[in-house]
Amino acid sequence: MNILIVFVLHCSMATLARSAPLQPEMGALVEGTQFQEIVLRSRSLIEKILLSIPDTHKECIHIETLKLNSSENANFVTMASTIGIPAAPVLKVVSENFSLETGLRRMSEGLQLHRALLRSVSPRLEQKDRVIGLQADIRDLVVQINKMLKMAQAEAVVQPSPTPVALRLPGEYEVQVAAHLTLVQLQAFGQDTTRCLRDLDRSNDEETQS
């Protein structure tokens, strides 16, 4: 499925989706103090990432027609496929079989994908300081998500190392489009991640009850 078609699906599904009740043992895990501390750290990191994306885009994208929040991004579907930008995992599906472990694994995989994309394109950018900082924040968030994933898994599972992404970037224009589309997709994926983490955050429930 092409990258920008998935963008549209992500947006519509994130609006309509609601996670099914967790199994009792998973519910107890999520309610635990240690898990909740990691959720809060993760929410803080994804908010930092989302806030930094517009400035990162402004720093490294100098083609005026490439706008972060533009309906024209849909015109780059074919080019995204040609460059080799994979679609991000879908985080939330309207299903009674929604699994905490599956959701966390997809979060981790999606974040690692975007970090790999940024790492692949950054050497070709003239201005890359914010891109490098964004990669570091994504790395820190992956560490937190993987901590929750390890707690949610019934048995120890070795996490596969992320596969390097080899983009086809013959010229400066392709470099600019690749960086642009990566940030566009990262923003959409980050918004979905925020919604998922909000569902796991019990601090608001406690404030409401107090």
N, C-alpha and C positions, 0 to 999 in steps of 0.2 A: 504494500500500500504506500502511495506516495506521501512524502513528508507533510505537505501542506493540507492534504485531505485529512490526515490524522490530526492536524491542528484543529480543524473544524470539529471533528469528532470529539476531541478532548474537551473543547469548550462546551459543547452541547451536553456531553455526558457529565461533566463536572457540575453543571447547573442542576441536572435532574437526579444525579446519583445520590444515594444514601446508603451507608454501609449497614449490612445486616447485623443483628445482635451477635456479639462474639460468643464463642463457646465458654462455658463457666470457667474453665481453667485459664483461658486466654483473658477473660474479663478480670480475673483476680490478678493476673500478671500486669495488665494495663493499669489497674488501680494502685499497684505497688509504688512506694516512694521512689525507689531507684529508677524504675521505668519512667515515672513522671518527671523526674529531674532531667533525664535524657531527652524527653519530649520537649521540655521547655528550652533546653540548649539548642535542640534542632530547630525549633520555631524561630529562635533568635537568629540562627545562622541563615535560614532560608529567607527571612526578612531582609537581612543584610545583603544577600545575594541579589534579591529582586530590586532593592533600592540602588544597587551599584550598576545594574544592567544599562539603564539609560545613559549614564555618564561614560560607561565603557564603550557603548555604541557610538556616542558622540566623539570619543577620542580616536577610535580606530577606523571608523567608516567616513570617508571623505567624498563619496559619490552622493550627490544631493538627492537623487531619486530613490535611494535606499533608506526608507523611513522605518523605524522600529514598529510603530503601531499604524499600519497602513493597509487598506484593502488591496493595494497593488501587490502585496506579498504573494497573493494567490497566483500571480502570473509567473512565479519562479518555480512552479512544480517540476517542470521538465528539467530545468537547470539544476535543481537540487539533486535529482536522480543522476544526472550526468556527472556532477561533481563527486557524488558518492556519499551524501549525507544520509545516514540511516534515520528512520523514524524513531521517536522515543517510545518506550513502553507505555501502554495505557494503564493508568494507576487505579481507576475505580470503575467498576462495572456494576450495573444494576442487577444484582444477583444475590440470592439467599446463601450462596456458597462462597461469599466473599471471605477470604482468609487473611488474617493479620500477617502471617508469614509471607504470603504471596504479595501483599501490598508493600511490605517493607523490602522484599527482594526486588520488586520492580522499581521502587524508589532508588535503591542502591544502584541498580543496573542503569537506570536513566541518568542519574547524576554522574556516574563514571563515564557513560557515553559522552555527555557534554564536556566533561573535563578532557577526554581524549580528543574531541573535536577541536576544542580551544588549543590544546597542545599541538595539534597538527597544523593549525593555521597560523598560530602566533609568530613562528619564525619569519613569516613572510610579511608581517605587518610593520609599518614604519613606527607607529606608536603602540606599545604593547604592555606598558606598566600596569594599567588597569586590568588587562586580560590576564596577566600573570597573577595579580592579586585575586581575581575572580577564581582562577584555578585553585588557589590555596584555600579559599573559603569553601569551595565545593569539596575539596579533599577533606577538610575538617568536618563537613556535614556528613560525608560518606562514613567517616569513622563513627559518628554518633548513630547513624541509621543502622550500621552493621552491629553495633552493640545491642540495639533493640532486637535486631533479627536473630542474633545469637541467643538471646533470652527467650525468643518466641519459638525457636526450633526444638522439637521434641528430642532430637539427638544431634550430636555434633556433626556439622556438615562443613566440608572444606569449601570456602568461597573461591570461585575461579578468578584468576587475575583478568582484569579487563583487557580485551583485545585491542591493540593499537589500530587507529583509524587512518587509512591511507586515502587522502583526498586527491582528486585529479584537479590540479591547479596550474594550468599551463601559462596563465598570464595574470596581470594585476587585477583585471576585472573579476576573474573567477575567485581570486583571493578575497576581494571585497564582498562578493556575493556570499561566499562560504562563511565568512565571519558574520555577516549580516544575518543569514538564515540560522546559523548556530545560536545567535543571541535571541532571535525571534522564538525559536523552538525552546530554548532554555527558559525564557520568560513564561511561556505557556506551561511547560512542565513544572516550573517552580510554583506557579499559581495552583496547579493541581496538588503538588506536594504540600503546600500550605493548607489546603482544605483537608487533606488526609491527616496531617498532624493536628489540626484543630479538632478533628473527630476523636483523636486519642488524648487530647488535653483535658484533664479533669479539674484543673485549677478554677476554671470559670464556674463549674458546677458547685465547687466548694464556696466560692464567693457568693453565688446566688442563694445558697442555703443559709449562709451566715448572716 
